[in-house]
């Protein structure tokens, strides 16, 4: 789910993904990001430079969103009933554009990305500074806590461990490239059992429940100190 204001925490698509492949322009963009990204003044330490990485399900890369290129695809994913039930962003492209554009036009505390697996865009991630998000009011935040939101775009990628593999990979990327970050945070809807299960399987631990305006969330935490044993 997108970040939202919340009340204090309690206790401490039906269509498959289009067969899309990276265009020459997108490949060039990735390379340019890796060569020019800098951590100076960057609240998330240059997400564009984090990948690619090898995962059990293929080679994975986080590619920062460009609305003019990615809006139709992300909008289609947001209108998948299984996604819309928790993201609540179904509707025309303007709905998605408003949500994603607010991050792109912001101060960099949240970076929307396509998740590209073996050259196919197949997921949407938001990498965000949990300690600078309204969520930080409702759990004992630490400086540089990094948050993750995820949706899988295609039905074929759900329920077979892909989400778990990508969540582990992205959490590892955050810990590898953000040395000041000691924890990766997530807050899936408590009713979204597959999502909570995927986080647990990816090495996150259940920390608490939080009452947010639009959901009761499961606060999930992956600790740097335990990353190699979970």
N, CA and C of each residue as an Amber inpcrd file, in Angstrom:
protein
   690
   0.8320000  -1.2030000   0.0000000   0.0000000   0.0000000   0.0000000
   0.8620000   1.2470000   0.0000000   0.3660000   2.3610000  -0.5510000
   1.0970000   3.6040000  -0.4960000   1.2180000   4.0980000   0.9320000
   2.2390000   4.9140000   1.2690000   2.3740000   5.4460000   2.6210000
   1.1950000   6.3390000   2.9550000   0.7390000   6.3170000   4.2140000
  -0.3840000   7.1450000   4.6320000  -0.1600000   7.6160000   6.0440000
  -0.8740000   8.6860000   6.4270000  -0.9210000   9.0480000   7.8310000
  -1.6440000   7.9450000   8.5670000  -1.3620000   7.7950000   9.8630000
  -1.9300000   6.6800000  10.5880000  -2.0960000   7.0260000  12.0470000
  -2.9060000   6.2110000  12.7140000  -3.0400000   6.3090000  14.1530000
  -1.9340000   5.4990000  14.7980000  -1.6870000   5.7090000  16.0910000
  -0.5670000   5.0200000  16.7280000  -0.6710000   3.5200000  16.6020000
   0.4830000   2.8690000  16.4970000   0.5340000   1.4130000  16.3910000
   0.1250000   0.7900000  17.6930000  -0.4500000  -0.3740000  17.6360000
  -0.7240000  -1.1500000  18.8180000   0.4400000  -2.0890000  19.0250000
   0.8830000  -2.2090000  20.2730000   1.9410000  -3.1730000  20.5990000
   3.1260000  -3.0270000  19.6850000   4.6500000  -2.3820000  21.3300000
   5.6980000  -1.7170000  20.5990000   5.2900000  -1.7470000  19.5400000
  -3.3550000  -8.5100000 -10.9880000  -4.4690000  -8.2100000 -11.8360000
  -4.8820000  -9.4710000 -12.5450000  -6.0190000  -9.3570000 -12.8800000
  -6.3090000 -10.6850000 -13.4160000  -5.5840000 -10.9520000 -14.7180000
  -5.1250000  -9.9050000 -15.4330000  -4.4080000 -10.0880000 -16.6910000
  -2.9540000 -10.3880000 -16.4030000  -2.3500000 -11.2550000 -17.2090000
  -0.9300000 -11.4940000 -17.0830000  -0.1660000 -10.2840000 -17.5740000
   1.0820000 -10.1750000 -17.1040000   1.9320000  -9.0840000 -17.5540000
   2.1550000  -9.1950000 -19.0490000   2.1350000  -8.0510000 -19.7230000
   2.4680000  -8.0500000 -21.1350000   3.8800000  -8.5460000 -21.3280000
   4.1310000  -9.1790000 -22.4360000   5.4700000  -9.6930000 -22.7270000
   6.3470000  -8.5270000 -23.1740000   6.7560000  -7.7130000 -22.1790000
   7.5330000  -6.5230000 -22.4670000   9.0080000  -6.7980000 -22.2010000
   9.8570000  -6.2280000 -23.0470000  11.2970000  -6.3460000 -22.8640000
  11.9170000  -4.9620000 -22.9050000  13.0910000  -4.8520000 -22.3550000
  13.7310000  -3.5540000 -22.2750000  14.0520000  -3.0230000 -23.6690000
  13.6460000  -1.7930000 -23.9060000  13.9980000  -1.1420000 -25.1550000
  15.4490000  -0.6810000 -25.0880000  15.9880000  -0.3220000 -26.2520000
  17.3510000   0.2170000 -26.2720000  17.4420000   1.4550000 -25.3990000
  16.3690000   2.2520000 -25.3920000  16.3540000   3.4670000 -24.5800000
  16.4410000   3.1290000 -23.0940000  15.7000000   2.1050000 -22.6700000
  15.7020000   1.7310000 -21.2700000  17.0400000   1.1330000 -20.8690000
  17.6320000   0.3270000 -21.7330000  18.9560000  -0.2160000 -21.4540000
  19.9660000   0.9130000 -21.2810000  19.8900000   1.9090000 -22.1670000
  20.7940000   3.0470000 -22.0800000  20.5650000   3.8290000 -20.7950000
  19.2920000   3.9500000 -20.3890000  18.9660000   4.6610000 -19.1700000
  19.5720000   3.9760000 -17.9540000  19.4750000   2.6400000 -17.9170000
  20.0570000   1.8930000 -16.8120000  21.5580000   2.1550000 -16.7320000
  22.2160000   2.0560000 -17.8750000  23.6460000   2.2770000 -17.8810000
  24.0180000   3.6750000 -17.4410000  23.2480000   4.6560000 -17.8930000
  23.5300000   6.0300000 -17.5060000  23.3410000   6.2310000 -16.0170000
  22.3060000   5.5860000 -15.4600000  22.0620000   5.7060000 -14.0320000
  23.1970000   5.1200000 -13.2250000  23.7380000   3.9820000 -13.6760000
  24.8210000   3.3410000 -12.9570000  26.0890000   4.1900000 -13.0110000
  26.2690000   4.9180000 -14.1220000  27.4970000   5.6760000 -14.2960000
  27.4510000   7.0410000 -13.6400000  26.2470000   7.6180000 -13.4830000
  26.1680000   8.9850000 -13.0210000  25.5350000   9.1330000 -11.6530000
  24.8620000   8.0850000 -11.1250000  24.1760000   8.2190000  -9.8410000
  25.1800000   8.5400000  -8.7430000  24.7800000   9.3920000  -7.8260000
  25.6490000   9.7610000  -6.7180000  24.8540000   9.7260000  -5.4360000
  25.5120000   9.4870000  -4.3390000  24.8330000   9.4790000  -3.0470000
  24.8460000  10.8520000  -2.4000000  25.5560000  11.8190000  -2.9800000
  25.6200000  13.1510000  -2.3990000  24.2360000  13.7900000  -2.4050000
  23.7060000  14.0810000  -1.2080000  22.4090000  14.7100000  -1.1110000
  21.2530000  13.8110000  -1.4920000  21.4800000  12.5370000  -1.6720000
  20.4430000  11.5910000  -2.0870000  19.9230000  10.8720000  -0.8520000
  18.6470000  11.0410000  -0.5650000  18.0880000  10.4750000   0.6670000
  18.0870000   8.9520000   0.6610000  18.1680000   8.3310000  -0.5250000
  18.1370000   6.8710000  -0.6160000  19.3920000   6.3020000  -1.2870000
  20.4620000   7.0680000  -1.3150000  21.7550000   6.5550000  -1.7700000
  21.6970000   5.9600000  -3.1720000  21.1030000   6.7140000  -4.0950000
  21.1860000   6.3990000  -5.5180000  20.6130000   5.0320000  -5.8860000
  19.3100000   4.8940000  -5.7270000  18.6430000   3.6290000  -6.0510000
  18.9480000   3.1860000  -7.4830000  19.0750000   4.1330000  -8.4070000
  19.3110000   3.7900000  -9.8110000  20.5860000   2.9940000 -10.0160000
  21.5000000   3.0440000  -9.0630000  22.7880000   2.3580000  -9.2160000
  22.8570000   1.0260000  -8.4830000  21.7460000   0.5540000  -7.9310000
  21.8000000  -0.6110000  -7.0480000  21.9420000  -1.9590000  -7.7540000
  21.4980000  -2.1140000  -8.9700000  21.4490000  -3.4450000  -9.5830000
  22.3820000  -3.5480000 -10.7440000  22.2690000  -4.6300000 -11.5220000
  21.3650000  -5.7740000 -11.3290000  21.9360000  -6.7920000 -10.3420000
  21.0640000  -7.7070000  -9.9150000  21.4930000  -8.7790000  -9.0190000
  20.9140000 -10.1040000  -9.5090000  21.5830000 -11.1830000  -9.1630000
  21.1020000 -12.5240000  -9.5000000  20.2390000 -13.0430000  -8.3630000
  19.0530000 -13.5340000  -8.6920000  18.1430000 -14.1040000  -7.7070000
  17.8000000 -15.5330000  -8.1230000  17.1660000 -16.3110000  -7.2540000
  16.7580000 -17.6690000  -7.6380000  15.7690000 -17.7130000  -8.7920000
  15.1220000 -16.5790000  -9.0950000  14.1260000 -16.5730000 -10.1750000
  14.6180000 -15.8300000 -11.4150000  15.8480000 -15.3420000 -11.4200000
  16.3900000 -14.6620000 -12.5870000  17.1750000 -13.4230000 -12.2100000
  17.6500000 -12.7130000 -13.2170000  18.4060000 -11.4860000 -12.9980000
  17.4300000 -10.3250000 -12.8090000  17.6060000  -9.6130000 -11.7180000
  16.6450000  -8.6000000 -11.2980000  17.3080000  -7.2320000 -11.2390000
  16.5390000  -6.2040000 -11.6340000  17.0440000  -4.8300000 -11.6380000
  15.9230000  -3.8830000 -11.2420000  16.2220000  -2.9530000 -10.3450000
  15.3060000  -1.8590000 -10.0420000  15.5830000  -0.7110000 -11.0010000
  14.5610000  -0.2790000 -11.7270000  14.7050000   0.8080000 -12.6990000
  13.7510000   1.9300000 -12.3000000  14.2630000   3.0960000 -11.8900000
  13.3700000   4.1930000 -11.5110000  12.3520000   4.5060000 -12.6030000
  11.1320000   4.7670000 -12.1840000  10.0120000   5.0030000 -13.1060000
  10.1920000   6.3110000 -13.8510000   9.8190000   6.2960000 -15.1330000
   9.6120000   7.4980000 -15.9330000   8.1720000   7.4550000 -16.4090000
   7.3850000   8.4440000 -16.0120000   5.9530000   8.4020000 -16.2980000
   5.6470000   8.3130000 -17.7820000   6.3760000   9.0520000 -18.6140000
   6.0680000   9.0430000 -20.0340000   6.2760000   7.6680000 -20.6560000
   7.0960000   6.8480000 -20.0390000   7.3740000   5.5110000 -20.5590000
   6.5370000   4.4420000 -19.8530000   6.3180000   4.5950000 -18.5530000
   5.8220000   3.4870000 -17.7310000   4.3830000   3.6260000 -17.2700000
   3.7650000   4.7900000 -17.4660000   2.4350000   5.0220000 -16.9050000
   1.3890000   4.0130000 -17.3690000   1.2780000   3.6880000 -18.6560000
   0.2300000   2.7280000 -19.0530000   0.3810000   1.3700000 -18.3770000
   1.6020000   0.8830000 -18.2640000   1.8140000  -0.4290000 -17.6620000
   1.4580000  -0.4230000 -16.1820000   1.9360000   0.5810000 -15.4540000
   1.6460000   0.6390000 -14.0190000   0.1540000   0.8300000 -13.7730000
  -0.4930000   1.6370000 -14.6110000  -1.9410000   1.8330000 -14.4820000
  -2.6880000   0.5180000 -14.6740000  -2.2650000  -0.2770000 -15.6530000
  -2.9250000  -1.5590000 -15.8790000  -2.7780000  -2.4570000 -14.6600000
  -1.5960000  -2.4690000 -14.0740000  -1.3990000  -3.2730000 -12.8700000
  -2.2940000  -2.7790000 -11.7330000  -2.4030000  -1.4680000 -11.5660000
  -3.2070000  -0.9130000 -10.4770000  -4.6860000  -1.2490000 -10.6350000
  -5.1120000  -1.5480000 -11.8660000  -6.5110000  -1.8860000 -12.1060000
  -6.7890000  -3.3810000 -12.0310000  -5.7960000  -4.1740000 -11.7670000
  -6.0000000  -5.5960000 -11.4880000  -6.7440000  -5.6780000 -10.1480000
  -7.8780000  -6.3530000 -10.0750000  -8.6400000  -6.3920000  -8.8220000
  -7.8340000  -6.8570000  -7.6210000  -6.9350000  -7.8110000  -7.8230000
  -6.1310000  -8.3060000  -6.6990000  -5.1950000  -7.2370000  -6.1690000
  -4.7230000  -6.3630000  -7.0320000  -3.8590000  -5.2490000  -6.6230000
  -4.6990000  -4.1150000  -6.0430000  -5.7790000  -3.7760000  -6.7330000
  -6.6080000  -2.6520000  -6.3220000  -7.1940000  -2.8370000  -4.9310000
  -7.4230000  -4.0870000  -4.5300000  -8.0060000  -4.3550000  -3.2210000
  -7.1500000  -3.8060000  -2.0920000  -5.8320000  -3.7000000  -2.3160000
  -4.9400000  -3.2390000  -1.2540000  -4.2630000  -1.9060000  -1.5720000
  -3.9860000  -1.6330000  -2.8450000  -3.3710000  -0.3550000  -3.2000000
  -4.3980000   0.7570000  -3.3290000  -5.6370000   0.4240000  -3.7090000
  -6.7310000   1.3870000  -3.8140000  -6.3920000   2.5250000  -4.7810000
  -5.7860000   2.1640000  -5.9150000  -5.4280000   3.1470000  -6.9310000
  -6.0010000   2.7830000  -8.3000000  -7.0750000   2.0290000  -8.3190000
  -7.7230000   1.7040000  -9.5870000  -8.3310000   2.9620000 -10.1920000
  -8.3920000   2.9750000 -11.5310000  -8.9770000   4.1240000 -12.2100000
  -8.1670000   4.4910000 -13.4350000  -8.4190000   5.6530000 -13.9940000
  -7.7070000   6.0730000 -15.2060000  -6.2430000   6.3940000 -14.9040000
  -5.5000000   6.6520000 -15.9820000  -4.0700000   6.9310000 -15.8320000
  -3.7990000   8.1260000 -14.9200000  -4.7320000   9.0560000 -14.8520000
  -4.5120000  10.2290000 -14.0110000  -4.3680000   9.8600000 -12.5380000
  -5.0520000   8.7930000 -12.1070000  -4.9520000   8.3610000 -10.7150000
  -3.5370000   7.8720000 -10.4240000  -3.0270000   7.0060000 -11.2880000
  -1.6690000   6.5030000 -11.1120000  -0.6580000   7.6310000 -11.2540000
  -0.8610000   8.5050000 -12.2350000   0.0740000   9.6020000 -12.4690000
   0.1690000  10.5160000 -11.2510000  -0.9500000  10.7720000 -10.5970000
  -0.9360000  11.6250000  -9.4060000  -0.1420000  10.9700000  -8.2840000
  -0.3660000   9.6700000  -8.0850000   0.3320000   8.9580000  -7.0100000
   1.8280000   8.8720000  -7.2730000   2.2030000   8.4310000  -8.4590000
   3.6190000   8.2680000  -8.7800000   4.3040000   9.6240000  -8.9480000
   3.6000000  10.5650000  -9.5960000   4.1870000  11.8800000  -9.8360000
   4.5180000  12.6190000  -8.5600000   3.7230000  12.4260000  -7.5100000
   4.0170000  13.0860000  -6.2400000   5.3730000  12.6490000  -5.6920000
   5.7250000  11.3960000  -5.9320000   7.0340000  10.9140000  -5.4890000
   8.1440000  11.4550000  -6.3870000   7.9060000  11.4370000  -7.6900000
   8.9260000  11.9120000  -8.6220000   9.1990000  13.4010000  -8.4410000
   8.1880000  14.1530000  -8.0450000   8.3370000  15.5930000  -7.8640000
   8.7300000  15.9690000  -6.4420000   8.9010000  14.9670000  -5.5800000
   9.2080000  15.2360000  -4.1840000  10.6900000  15.4200000  -3.9330000
  11.0840000  15.2260000  -2.6760000  12.4690000  15.4810000  -2.2720000
  13.3410000  14.2390000  -2.3280000  12.8000000  13.1550000  -2.8670000
  13.5960000  11.9420000  -2.9950000  13.4610000  10.9750000  -1.8430000
  12.5200000  11.2060000  -0.9460000  12.3600000  10.2830000   0.1730000
  11.6240000   9.0060000  -0.2350000  11.0470000   8.9840000  -1.4350000
  10.4190000   7.7880000  -1.9850000  10.7430000   7.7150000  -3.4670000
  11.2190000   6.5470000  -3.9120000  11.6090000   6.3650000  -5.3080000
  10.7760000   5.2370000  -5.9070000   9.8530000   5.5420000  -6.8360000
   9.0780000   4.4910000  -7.4990000   9.9160000   3.8290000  -8.5840000
   9.8570000   2.5020000  -8.6530000  10.6950000   1.7500000  -9.5900000
   9.9130000   0.6380000 -10.2570000  10.2710000   0.3310000 -11.4910000
   9.8740000  -0.9310000 -12.0920000  10.8250000  -2.0150000 -11.6020000
  10.2780000  -3.1840000 -11.3110000  11.1010000  -4.3550000 -11.0710000
  11.2310000  -5.1230000 -12.3700000  12.4350000  -5.2050000 -12.8980000
  12.6790000  -5.8290000 -14.1980000  13.3650000  -7.1700000 -13.9660000
  12.7240000  -8.2420000 -14.3920000  13.2410000  -9.5930000 -14.1850000
  13.5470000 -10.2120000 -15.5430000  14.8200000 -10.5640000 -15.7370000
  15.2440000 -11.1330000 -17.0270000  14.7300000 -10.2870000 -18.1940000
  14.9420000  -8.9860000 -18.1050000  14.6210000  -8.0090000 -19.1510000
  13.1370000  -7.7170000 -19.3190000  12.2870000  -8.2420000 -18.4390000
  10.8500000  -8.0010000 -18.5260000  10.3660000  -7.2080000 -17.3200000
   9.7910000  -6.0120000 -17.5140000   9.1580000  -5.3040000 -16.3980000
   7.9750000  -6.1130000 -15.8880000   8.0160000  -6.4980000 -14.5950000
   6.9760000  -7.3940000 -14.0930000   6.4980000  -7.0320000 -12.6790000
   7.0150000  -5.9630000 -12.1090000   6.6130000  -5.5880000 -10.7580000
   6.8530000  -4.0990000 -10.5520000   6.2440000  -3.5830000  -9.5150000
   6.3750000  -2.1640000  -9.1630000   6.7930000  -2.0800000  -7.7070000
   7.8340000  -1.3120000  -7.4590000   8.3490000  -1.1130000  -6.1080000
   8.3420000   0.3620000  -5.7570000   8.1360000   0.6520000  -4.4950000
   8.4260000   1.9700000  -3.9420000   9.4420000   1.7730000  -2.8290000
  10.6090000   2.3520000  -3.0120000  11.6580000   2.3190000  -1.9940000
  11.6000000   3.6600000  -1.2790000  11.4130000   3.6600000   0.0260000
  11.1810000   4.9250000   0.7060000  11.8920000   4.9820000   2.0560000
  12.1060000   6.1940000   2.5130000  12.7040000   6.4200000   3.8220000
  11.6080000   6.3070000   4.8740000  11.5370000   5.1540000   5.5110000
  10.4900000   4.9340000   6.5070000  10.6200000   5.8940000   7.6790000
  11.8440000   6.2930000   7.9900000  12.0420000   7.2110000   9.1140000
  11.5910000   8.6330000   8.7930000  11.3900000   8.9520000   7.5160000
  10.9080000  10.2670000   7.1050000   9.4600000  10.2220000   6.6380000
   8.8280000   9.0750000   6.7520000   7.4630000   8.8510000   6.3090000
   6.5080000   9.0090000   7.4950000   5.2230000   9.3320000   7.2510000
   4.2650000   9.3720000   8.3620000   4.2420000   8.0870000   9.1870000
   4.6200000   6.9630000   8.5740000   4.6790000   5.7140000   9.3240000
   5.5680000   5.8200000  10.5520000   6.5790000   6.6710000  10.4960000
   7.5430000   6.7840000  11.5970000   6.9060000   7.2790000  12.8950000
   5.7180000   7.8650000  12.7920000   5.0130000   8.3150000  13.9970000
   4.4580000   7.1450000  14.8000000   4.4470000   5.9690000  14.2040000
   3.6760000   4.8780000  14.7670000   4.4970000   3.6190000  15.0370000
   5.8020000   3.7540000  14.9740000   6.6680000   2.6770000  15.4150000
   7.9910000   3.3270000  15.8420000   8.8260000   2.6450000  16.6250000
  10.0920000   3.2480000  17.0750000  11.1170000   3.3100000  15.9470000
  10.9700000   4.3050000  15.0880000  11.8190000   4.4290000  13.9100000
  13.2610000   4.7220000  14.2950000  14.1670000   4.2460000  13.4380000
  15.5880000   4.5570000  13.5620000  16.0190000   5.3460000  12.3330000
  17.0370000   6.1930000  12.4720000  17.5190000   6.9390000  11.3100000
  17.8850000   5.9970000  10.1560000  17.4500000   6.3740000   8.9700000
  17.7620000   5.6710000   7.7260000  17.0200000   4.3380000   7.5620000
  15.9960000   4.0650000   8.3850000  15.1360000   2.9150000   8.0970000
  14.6330000   3.0310000   6.6610000  14.6910000   1.9250000   5.9240000
  14.2910000   1.9160000   4.5150000  13.0400000   1.0660000   4.3540000
  12.0140000   1.6140000   3.7150000  10.7590000   0.9040000   3.5310000
  10.5980000   0.3750000   2.1160000   9.7610000  -0.6690000   1.9880000
   9.4660000  -1.2900000   0.6950000   7.9570000  -1.4440000   0.5320000
   7.4420000  -1.0060000  -0.6130000   6.1110000  -1.3890000  -1.0960000
   6.3020000  -2.1770000  -2.3810000   5.5080000  -3.2050000  -2.5790000
   5.6620000  -4.0700000  -3.7670000   4.3170000  -4.5120000  -4.3040000
   4.2120000  -4.5320000  -5.6320000   3.1330000  -5.2810000  -6.2780000
   3.7310000  -6.0950000  -7.4180000   3.2020000  -7.2970000  -7.5900000
   3.5670000  -8.1390000  -8.7250000   2.5260000  -7.9330000  -9.8130000
   2.9800000  -7.6140000 -11.0130000   2.0600000  -7.2290000 -12.0660000
   1.3010000  -8.3740000 -12.7060000   1.8920000  -9.5670000 -12.7620000
   1.2730000 -10.6600000 -13.4910000   0.8130000 -11.7910000 -12.6050000
  -0.3370000 -12.3530000 -12.9370000  -0.8760000 -13.4860000 -12.1750000
   0.1220000 -14.6430000 -12.1350000   0.8280000 -14.8620000 -13.2280000
   1.7450000 -15.9980000 -13.3050000   2.9020000 -15.8880000 -12.3290000
   3.1880000 -14.6760000 -11.8350000   4.2940000 -14.4950000 -10.8970000
   3.8540000 -14.5950000  -9.4380000   2.5910000 -14.8100000  -9.2140000
   2.0820000 -14.8400000  -7.8470000   1.9420000 -16.2740000  -7.3460000
   2.2060000 -16.4500000  -6.0650000   1.9660000 -17.7390000  -5.4370000
   2.9900000 -18.8050000  -5.7340000   4.1560000 -18.4310000  -6.2790000
   5.1780000 -19.4380000  -6.5620000   6.5690000 -19.0210000  -6.0990000
   6.6020000 -18.0760000  -5.1510000   7.8670000 -17.6960000  -4.5360000
   8.5970000 -16.5440000  -5.1860000   8.0470000 -15.9730000  -6.2660000
   8.7150000 -14.8570000  -6.9240000   8.7710000 -13.6420000  -6.0010000
   7.6510000 -13.3210000  -5.3660000   7.6200000 -12.1810000  -4.4610000
   8.6280000 -12.3210000  -3.3390000   8.7180000 -13.5070000  -2.7640000
   9.6920000 -13.7500000  -1.6990000  11.1130000 -13.5000000  -2.1890000
  11.4450000 -14.0320000  -3.3610000  12.7960000 -13.8670000  -3.8990000
  13.1080000 -12.3950000  -4.1460000  12.1460000 -11.6490000  -4.6880000
  12.4000000 -10.2440000  -4.9810000  12.4690000  -9.4000000  -3.7150000
  11.6330000  -9.6980000  -2.7360000  11.6950000  -8.9600000  -1.4780000
  13.0430000  -9.1630000  -0.7870000  13.5360000 -10.3840000  -0.7850000
  14.8440000 -10.6480000  -0.1870000  15.9280000  -9.8970000  -0.9650000
  15.8380000  -9.9250000  -2.3000000  16.8430000  -9.2620000  -3.1220000
  16.8500000  -7.7510000  -2.8840000  15.6720000  -7.1480000  -2.8400000
  15.6010000  -5.7000000  -2.6630000  16.0420000  -5.3060000  -1.2570000
  15.6570000  -6.0860000  -0.2580000  16.1290000  -5.7980000   1.0960000
  17.6550000  -5.8840000   1.1610000  18.2270000  -6.8980000   0.5210000
  19.6840000  -7.0220000   0.4960000  20.3290000  -5.8530000  -0.2450000
  19.7070000  -5.4170000  -1.3480000  20.2340000  -4.2660000  -2.0720000
  20.2490000  -3.0260000  -1.1790000  19.1710000  -2.8060000  -0.4450000
  19.1110000  -1.6430000   0.4390000  20.2000000  -1.7160000   1.5070000
  20.3860000  -2.8810000   2.0980000  21.3970000  -3.0220000   3.1500000
  22.8080000  -2.9250000   2.5810000  22.9980000  -3.4280000   1.3510000
  24.3230000  -3.3680000   0.7340000  24.7060000  -1.9450000   0.3250000
  23.7260000  -1.1810000  -0.1590000  24.0310000   0.1310000  -0.7350000
  23.7140000   1.2940000   0.1980000  23.1020000   0.9960000   1.3270000
  22.7960000   2.0420000   2.3080000  23.4570000   1.6750000   3.6320000
  24.7380000   1.9340000   3.7790000  25.4650000   1.4830000   4.9760000
  24.9350000   2.0600000   6.2760000  24.2320000   3.1790000   6.2140000
  23.6830000   3.7640000   7.4450000  22.3420000   3.1460000   7.8250000
  21.7840000   2.3440000   6.9470000  20.4990000   1.6880000   7.2130000
  20.7210000   0.3980000   7.9840000  20.0730000   0.2650000   9.1230000
  20.2040000  -0.9570000   9.9250000  19.0090000  -1.8870000   9.7870000
  17.9010000  -1.3870000   9.1830000  16.6940000  -2.2080000   9.0770000
  15.9330000  -1.8490000   7.8070000  15.2720000  -2.8420000   7.2360000
  14.3260000  -2.6260000   6.1470000  12.9340000  -2.8960000   6.7060000
  12.0010000  -2.0030000   6.4070000  10.6700000  -1.9990000   7.0160000
   9.6050000  -2.2110000   5.9410000   8.5250000  -2.8880000   6.3080000
   7.3520000  -2.9850000   5.4360000   6.1080000  -3.0030000   6.3020000
   4.9760000  -2.6100000   5.6990000   3.7190000  -2.5680000   6.4770000
   2.5570000  -3.0550000   5.6150000   2.5790000  -4.3370000   5.2010000
   1.4680000  -4.8640000   4.4080000   0.1780000  -4.9420000   5.2230000
  -0.9240000  -4.9100000   4.5070000  -2.2250000  -5.0860000   5.1380000
  -2.2500000  -6.4480000   5.8340000  -2.6910000  -6.4640000   7.0730000
  -2.7280000  -7.7080000   7.8410000  -3.6230000  -8.7540000   7.1800000
  -4.6180000  -8.3140000   6.3980000  -5.5120000  -9.2480000   5.7090000
  -4.8630000  -9.8780000   4.4850000  -3.7730000  -9.2670000   4.0250000
  -3.1230000  -9.7410000   2.8090000  -2.1560000 -10.8720000   3.1690000
  -2.7310000 -12.0250000   3.4370000  -1.9420000 -13.1640000   3.9230000
  -0.8040000 -13.5500000   2.9940000  -1.0020000 -13.6040000   1.6680000
   0.1310000 -13.9390000   0.7980000   1.2900000 -12.9600000   0.9190000
   0.9850000 -11.6650000   1.0780000   2.0400000 -10.6690000   1.2080000
   2.7820000 -10.8400000   2.5190000   2.0650000 -10.9820000   3.6150000
   2.7150000 -11.1760000   4.9120000   3.5840000 -12.4290000   4.8840000
   3.0670000 -13.5020000   4.3020000   3.8270000 -14.7470000   4.1990000
   5.0990000 -14.5600000   3.3840000   5.0050000 -13.7930000   2.2850000
   6.1860000 -13.5570000   1.4440000   7.2570000 -12.8040000   2.2170000
   6.8590000 -11.8080000   2.9910000   7.8420000 -11.0770000   3.7900000
   8.4980000 -11.9970000   4.8260000   7.7050000 -12.8200000   5.4860000
   8.2770000 -13.7450000   6.4720000   9.2700000 -14.6950000   5.8090000
   8.9130000 -15.2130000   4.6390000   9.7970000 -16.1380000   3.9250000
  11.0540000 -15.4430000   3.4140000  10.9800000 -14.1040000   3.2540000
  12.1250000 -13.3450000   2.7600000  13.0560000 -12.8890000   3.8790000
  12.8270000 -13.3620000   5.0940000  13.7230000 -13.0300000   6.1920000
  13.2860000 -11.8730000   7.0560000  12.0610000 -11.3650000   6.8240000
  11.5100000 -10.3310000   7.6980000  10.8870000 -10.9930000   8.9280000
  10.8270000 -10.2570000  10.0020000  10.1340000 -10.7420000  11.1970000
   8.9130000  -9.8680000  11.4440000   7.8830000 -10.4540000  12.0180000
   6.6970000  -9.6970000  12.4000000   7.0060000  -8.9550000  13.6900000
   6.8420000  -7.6240000  13.6690000   7.1860000  -6.8120000  14.8300000
   5.9670000  -6.3770000  15.6330000   4.9130000  -5.9380000  14.9420000
   3.7420000  -5.4130000  15.6410000   2.6110000  -5.2500000  14.6510000
   1.4300000  -4.9180000  15.1720000   0.3100000  -4.5030000  14.3500000
   0.1360000  -2.9950000  14.5020000  -0.2780000  -2.3460000  13.4200000
  -0.4640000  -0.8980000  13.4460000  -1.8100000  -0.5550000  12.8290000
  -2.5790000   0.3010000  13.4950000  -3.8580000   0.7590000  12.9740000
  -3.6290000   1.9980000  12.1240000  -3.6930000   1.8260000  10.8050000
  -3.5800000   2.9280000   9.8710000  -4.9770000   3.3220000   9.4140000
  -5.1510000   4.5100000   8.8500000  -6.5080000   4.9500000   8.4840000
  -7.2310000   3.9880000   7.5510000  -6.4710000   3.3340000   6.6330000
  -7.1120000   2.5050000   5.6200000  -6.8440000   1.0180000   5.7940000
  -6.1570000   0.6470000   6.8520000  -5.8610000  -0.7690000   7.0430000
  -5.2880000  -1.0070000   8.4350000  -5.3660000  -2.2400000   8.8550000
  -4.5900000  -2.6880000  10.0110000  -3.3730000  -3.3940000   9.4250000
  -2.2000000  -2.8740000   9.7200000  -0.9840000  -3.3110000   9.0590000
  -0.1590000  -4.2370000   9.9350000   0.5660000  -5.1050000   9.2610000
   1.5740000  -5.9320000   9.9310000   2.9190000  -5.2560000   9.7310000
   3.5380000  -4.8040000  10.8040000   4.8580000  -4.1750000  10.6990000
   5.9110000  -5.2740000  10.6050000   6.5840000  -5.3140000   9.4650000
   7.5830000  -6.3270000   9.1810000   8.9650000  -5.6750000   9.1660000
   9.9500000  -6.3690000   9.7300000  11.2910000  -5.8020000   9.8690000
  12.3290000  -6.8240000   9.4420000  13.2700000  -6.4090000   8.6170000
  14.4390000  -7.2390000   8.3120000  15.6600000  -6.5150000   8.8560000
  16.3110000  -7.1190000   9.8270000  17.4380000  -6.5030000  10.5210000
  18.7570000  -6.8260000   9.8300000  19.6080000  -5.8170000   9.7020000
  20.9360000  -6.0600000   9.1380000  21.6710000  -7.1320000   9.9420000
  21.5390000  -7.0770000  11.2590000  22.2880000  -7.9850000  12.1250000
  21.9180000  -9.4410000  11.9050000  20.6920000  -9.6910000  11.4000000
  20.2180000 -11.0700000  11.2490000  20.0740000 -11.4980000   9.7800000
  20.5350000 -10.6700000   8.8620000  20.2440000 -10.9310000   7.4420000
  20.8270000 -12.2170000   6.9430000  21.9140000 -12.6800000   7.5060000
  22.5670000 -13.9010000   6.9940000  22.0900000 -15.1600000   7.7130000
  21.2120000 -15.0150000   8.6860000  20.7100000 -16.2030000   9.3880000
  19.2280000 -16.4160000   9.1840000  18.5490000 -15.4890000   8.5010000
  17.1170000 -15.6080000   8.2560000  16.8440000 -15.6720000   6.7580000
